[in-house]
Amino acid sequence: MKITNKDKHLFFGSLVGVILYVIFQLVPFFICKDDFGCLFFIILPQLLGFFLTNLVGIVLSPTILLIFNGILFAGLGALIGWLVYYFKNKK
């Protein structure tokens, strides 16, 4: 199986998406603990996954919701990687 340039962009886009997800989940706990403004960064990824799962009528436990959010961020990263590949190689 040959790895194409497009596959590399999708992989690194997914990797960036997972890294962003980890940053959104962990950084607020290390930087700020009592500031109300930091609560936004903790709750935002959770709410995003919660609303998306409610669109299809599924109510998931918080652990499964965290996994779903990770997959969501990886998918968004892959989409960004594909867009970079598309516009970079557009003729």
C-alpha positions, -999 to 999 in steps of 0.1 A, spaced: 0 0 0 15 33 -11 10 63 11 1 93 -10 5 130 -3 -32 132 3 -30 104 30 -2 123 47 -23 155 49 -53 136 63 -31 118 89 -14 150 101 -48 169 101 -62 142 123 -32 143 145 -36 181 149 -72 176 157 -64 152 185 -37 175 198 -62 204 198 -87 182 217 -61 173 243 -52 210 247 -89 220 251 -93 193 278 -61 196 298 -48 232 296 -77 249 315 -71 226 344 -34 235 346 -36 272 339 -67 284 357 -87 268 385 -109 296 400 -115 319 371 -151 318 357 -139 326 322 -118 294 321 -150 274 326 -158 282 290 -128 264 277 -136 234 298 -173 232 289 -171 242 252 -158 209 238 -183 190 260 -213 211 248 -202 206 212 -203 169 215 -235 169 236 -254 190 211 -242 168 182 -253 136 199 -286 151 208 -292 159 171 -294 121 165 -314 115 197 -286 97 217 -278 106 253 -244 93 261 -225 89 294 -197 115 300 -170 89 292 -184 80 259 -190 117 252 -153 124 257 -144 97 232 -170 111 208 -155 146 212 -120 132 204 -133 115 173 -151 148 163 -119 168 167 -99 142 148 -125 144 120 -124 182 119 -86 180 118 -87 155 89 -111 179 71 -87 208 76 -59 186 63 -79 176 32 -87 213 26 -50 222 28 -41 194 4 -69 205 -20 -61 242 -21 -23 235 -21 -26 212 -52 -53 231 -70 -44 240 -106 
